[in-house]
Amino acid sequence: MIIRNEKELTLFEETLDRCSDTIWLIAPCGKQYNMKDPIERCLGIAEMLKSQDVDGPELFTASYGDEMRLFEFISTQKACENTAGTITL
């Protein structure tokens, strides 16, 4: 997932705020960030911005509802990317 601008960052944070359970961002090096904690969220977002490639950080949650919220955000982002002529996995 690539965050390209402030609007996408705001939408991502709003999506995280709507989640009811803990969302974990796990960096390629194994470092884990609780994205519901304000300080760890900042660190996690910095990690995402630092490594915006296919092997970048991954998001995990134990809640099916939260998973669907994240999928919805990502699929909306993918649709915007495809209309802009770029594809990012």
N, C-alpha and C positions, 0 to 999 in steps of 0.2 A: 504494500500500500504506500502510495506517495502522497504527501501533503504538499500541494503546490503553491498555496496562497493562504492569506489570512481567513478568507471565507471558509475554505475547506477545513482549516484548523478549528474555527468556531463551530462548524457543523459536527466535526469529530468530537469535540468536547461536549457539545449538547447531547450527542448520542451516548457518550459515556455517562453523563448525568442522568439520563433516562434509564440506565441499566440498574437493576435492583441488587445484583450480586457483585462480588469482586471480579474485576477484569484484570487479568495478568498480561503484561507485555514481557516477553522473554527475548532478550537480545541474543544474537548469534554466539556470543561468548558465554551465555548461560546466566547472565545477570537478570534478575526478575524485578519488575516494577509493578506495584499495586496501583492501577490507574484510577482507583477511587480515592486514593490519598492525594491531597493537593501537592505536596512536595514531590512524592514519587511520580506523580503525573507529569510534572515539569521535567523531571529527569528522563522519564520514558519518552516524552515528546522530543526532547533533545536527542535521545538515542535514535528515534525514528528519522529525524531530520539529518542526522549524521550518516546514517547508512540506508539511503533510499535506493536499494537494489533488490533483486529477486531474493537474495539470501539474507534479507534484513530481518528485523524483529518480527515476532509472531504474537498474535493476541489469543488468549485462552479464557474461557469462562465455564463454570459448571452449570449455568442456568440456560435452558433451551430458549427462553424468552429473550434473554440478553444476547444470545448467539444470533437470533433472528434480527434483532436490532442492528447488530454489527454487520451482518450480511446485507441488510437493507442499505446501510450507509455505504458499504464497499461496492455493492452493485450499482447504486446511484452514481458513485464516483467513476466507476468503469464506463457507464453510459456517457457521462460527460467527457471522459477521455476519448472514447470512440468517436464522438461527434467532433472533437477537436482534431481528429486525425492522428492521435497517438495511442499506442497500446502499451500498457504496463501490467505485468503479471504480479 
